């Protein structure tokens, strides 16, 4: 009987480890999608506002590195 109980406990621990790994994988995938969306949105904004300002004025839209957002799995 103890062998069956230990086998069930081991199976539950493996199941929890797999669930945790899948959760981490999902978080990382979501983080990457958010970063990609922010990069696209930032590029579209820069393209739309590139020529904003006075006609003879050379004006660039300042960019912000994505490191600023510090999107890591540790921040959840």
C-alpha positions in Angstrom: 0.0 0.0 0.0 2.9 2.4 0.8 4.3 1.8 -2.7 1.1 3.0 -4.3 0.9 6.1 -2.1 4.5 7.0 -2.9 3.9 6.4 -6.6 0.9 8.7 -6.5 2.8 11.4 -4.6 5.6 11.2 -7.1 3.1 11.5 -10.0 1.5 14.5 -8.4 4.9 16.2 -8.0 5.8 15.6 -11.6 2.4 16.9 -12.7 2.9 20.1 -10.6 6.4 20.5 -12.1 5.0 20.2 -15.7 2.2 22.6 -14.9 4.7 25.2 -13.5 6.9 24.8 -16.6 3.9 25.3 -18.9 2.9 28.4 -16.9 6.4 29.8 -17.2 6.4 29.1 -21.0 3.0 30.8 -21.4 4.2 33.9 -19.4 7.4 34.1 -21.6 5.3 33.8 -24.8 2.9 36.5 -23.6 5.9 38.8 -22.7 7.4 38.3 -26.1 4.1 39.1 -27.8 3.7 42.3 -25.7 7.3 43.4 -26.6 6.7 42.7 -30.3 3.4 44.7 -30.2 5.1 47.6 -28.5 7.9 47.7 -31.0 5.3 47.7 -33.9 3.2 50.4 -32.2 6.3 52.5 -31.5 7.5 52.2 -35.1 4.0 53.2 -36.5 3.9 56.2 -34.1 7.4 57.3 -35.3 6.3 56.9 -39.0 3.1 58.9 -38.4 4.9 61.8 -36.6 8.1 61.9 -38.5 7.2 65.1 -40.4 5.3 66.8 -37.5 6.6 70.3 -36.7 7.7 73.3 -38.7 8.3 72.6 -42.5 12.0 73.7 -42.3 12.7 72.1 -39.0 14.5 68.8 -38.8 12.6 66.9 -36.1 13.0 63.4 -35.0 10.7 61.5 -32.6 12.8 60.3 -29.7 12.8 56.6 -29.1 12.8 54.7 -25.8 14.6 51.4 -25.5 12.3 48.5 -24.5 14.7 47.7 -21.7 13.0 50.7 -20.0 9.9 48.5 -19.5 11.9 45.7 -17.9 9.5 43.1 -18.8 10.8 39.9 -17.3 9.1 36.9 -15.7 10.4 38.1 -12.3 8.2 41.1 -12.4 4.9 39.1 -12.3 
